Structures are given as structure tokens and as C-alpha cells.
């Protein structure tokens, strides 16, 4: 199952990067995020798998698709890049992959100093929703206001561009 999910992630990630259609690239990214959540579920890290599905594959992808739909050139293929400009990204990718493979195979590991603790979803939820020291309610509220302001700003910018284009015609 791991190899199947890994192949899905790698395949759709490559398709997402190499696709010439913006909407298709976004949909391929959605499949990558869903497969990543499958890896979390396979590792029995159910909370992180649920967060991956709901936050990334759900919320963030809705924002991406919404942003793609707001562009004027959704159906048109993206401009192609010359072969000369493709050389540096390929070299950097190969170098990064080689460095990652070297780091994985040269890692010796460390001895565990104490036994691992088991954290339940209930403990995570109560920690996220507490106002006390170490709680995360205030940061969540600030981020929600920031995301709302970003969405309103994107709508205003998109509407302003459409009004300017209509006035020119």
C-alpha cells in the first residue's frame, strides 16, 4: 500500500508541475494531498490524516480552485518555457535528490532516551481550544481574520480588473 500511495504522490506531483493547464495542475495537486493523507492513515496517525484531508485537501484546495477560477486564462495553456531555462531547475532537483538520498543512507539513528508518550485526539483538541498558557485559540482567531481579509482583498482586486477591462471595451 505504501508503494502504491508513493507512486500516486510522485506521479501526480510530476503531472502537477508539468501540466500546461492551470486547472488540471490544481486538480493533480489535490490528488497528491489526498494520497499524503492516505500515508498518515496507513501510519495510524489518524488525527494528522484527518487534518490533512480537511485543511489541505479540503480548505486550501478550495481556495486554490477559487483563485484559479478567478483568473481570466483558465482554459488557455500556460506559456511554454524554453529548454535553456529548464536546465537550472533540473540541476537543482537532481542535486537536492542526491543530497536527500545521501542523508537518508548515512543517518545512523539515535537511541531513545525515554519512552514515547501516547497523545489522544481529545488531548490535542483540549490544548487547541484552551485560553490558558500554551493554548491556541487566539492564534486560530487571528489567522481566520487574516484569511478572511485575504479573500476579501482577492475579490476586490478581481472585480476591479474586470471593471477596468469592461471600461476599456
PyMOL commands that set and color helices and strands:
alter all, ss='L'
color gray80, all
select helices_A, chain A and resi 2-18+22-42+46-70+83-106+121-128+137-168
alter helices_A, ss='H'
color red, helices_A
deselect
rebuild
show_as cartoon
